[in-house]
Amino acid sequence: MLIYYLSLIDDPRDDEKFIQIYELYRNSMFNKANSILHNVQDAEDAVQEAFISIAKNIKKVSEPECHKTRRFIVIVITHKAVDIYRKNKNHYTVPLDDIVTYSLDEHDKSSPLADVMEHFVKLPEKYRTPLLLSVDQGYRSKEIAEILGERDDTIRKRLERGTKRLKELYDEAERKKSEGYDVI
């Protein structure tokens, strides 16, 4: 299967990077997918689909062993597993809060970004994932659409609405702080 993934990569110089990612993350990706799907075959399918997305977007990965890559892997495998879950069950109940929690843990709590991240967790998953891929990973809407299996215009709208809602949450918290309320 590794040969198939490598055939999807345009630049042979990226082959080694993909192989490192494959070796580093395949077991944890399977475990993540299996924790969502509770089915070995479906988890294996999710991992395969995730590696296809990763191979197609390998140029965006800078280093195999960095926090951005780990978050990207978690986002992709979770989304692929949820897609399979939706197909099998026709409903969605698995939250992606672990991604956001991981992101919060990675950021310096004293940075200005930490304030925004506190409100980020309050966003619905359909806004969080595209925003995380856009802001944290630097993907454009078309690339996010490809990774998530959505239409580009859908992703652009979710980015717009998610950004607007995040600003509203942040402004509301700042207003409450200025009025002397304790804001969590």
N, C-alpha and C positions, 0 to 999 in steps of 0.2 A: 504494500500500500504506500510505503514511503516513496517509492519510485513514481507512483501516480502523482503524489503531492508535488514532488520536485519537477514534474513535467509541467505543472501549472505556473512555475516561476520563470519569468522572462530572462532575468539576469543570472547567469551561472554563479556569480559572486555571492548571491544571496542564498545559495544552496546550503552552505555551511551554517549560516545563521538559522535557517529553518530546521536543519537537523538538530542543532543545539536546543531549539525551542521544543521540538518534538520529543527529544530525550528528557528534557527537564520537566515538561508539563503534562505529558500524556497520561501518567497515572493519576495525578491530581485532577486532571480534566475528567477522566473517567469517573473518579470518586464523586466529583461535583455533579456530573450528569446523573449518575446513579442515585444520588441523594434526592434528586428532584423527581426522577422517573420511576425509581424502584423496579427497574427492569433492565437486566444486563444487555440484552440485544438492543433495546432502545437507547441505552446509554452509549453503547458502541457506535450506533448510528449518529448520535449527537456529536461524539468526538470526531468522527469522520467528517461530518459537515462543518464542524468548527475548524478543523485543519485545512479544509478546502478554502474557507474564508480567510484564514491566516495566510495561506500560501498566496492567494490572490492579492493580499495586502501587505506582503512581507517588506516592501520598500518603506513602509511607514514605521516599521519596528527598528529602533536604533540599536539597542543592546538586548540580547536574550535574557540576561539576568538583572533586570532593573524593575523598580516598582511600577513604572508605566506599562511595561510589557506584562507583568503579572496581572494588573488590573484589566488590561485589554483582553487577556486570555480568559479571565473570570467573566467578563462581560459577554464575550463571544460564546463560550461554552454554556453559560446560563441561558442566553437567548436561544441557542439552538435546542437545548433541552426543553425549554418552555414551548418552543414551536412544536416539537414532537408531542409534548404533553397536551397541548391544545388540539392537535390533530386526533389524538387518541381519546381524549375526554370531552372535547368540545366546550371546555371552560378553563379559566385560568385562575389559580389561587396561590401560586408560588410568588412571594415577594422577592425583590432584588435588593433588600436592605443590607445584605451582607456585603455587597459591592460598595455601597455608600459608607458603611461602617469601616471597611478596609481603607477607603479613601480618606476618611477622617483620621484614622490612625496614622496614615502616611504623612499628613500635613502637619507642619509646625503649628501648635495651638496658639502661638502669639502672632502669627501672620494674619494680615487682613483677610486672607482667604478662609481662615478658620471660621470667622463670623458668617460668611456666606455659606460655607459647608453645613453649618448648623441648620440653616433654613432649607438647604438643598435636600436634606433627608425627608422633608415634609412634602416634597413634590411627588405626584403620582409617577409610578415606574415608567410609563410611556413617555414622560418628559425627561426623567432623570437619565435614562440610558443614552438617548441621543445627545443630551447636553454633556454628559461625561465623556462620550467619544469625541465630541467637538472641542470642548474647552480643554480637557485634560490630555487628550491624545492628538488633537490637531486635525482630525478628519473633517472633510467637507461634507455637505449634506448628501451629495451623490454617493460618496464612499460609504457613509453611514447607512444609507438606504440599501446599498449592496450587502453590507455586513449583516444588517438586520432583516433583510428580505422584505423590505418595504419599498413603496414608491418614493421618489425623490421629493415630490411636492408634499407628500404626507410628512416626511422628515423635516422639511423646511418649516412647515406649519407648527410641528411639535417643538422645534427649536425656538420659534418665535413665541409661541404660547408659554413654553416652559421658562424662557427668559423673562417674559412679562410677569408670570406668577412668582418667580423667584424674587424679582424686584419688589413686587407687592408685599411679599412676606418679610423681606428685609426692611422695607420702609415702615411697615406696621410695627415691627419690633423696635426700630429706632424711635418711632413716635412714642411707644409705650415706655421706653427707657427715659426719654426726655420728660415724660409726665410722672416719672418716679415709680413706675411699676417694675416688679422683678420679672425679667424675661428669661425663660429657660432656653 
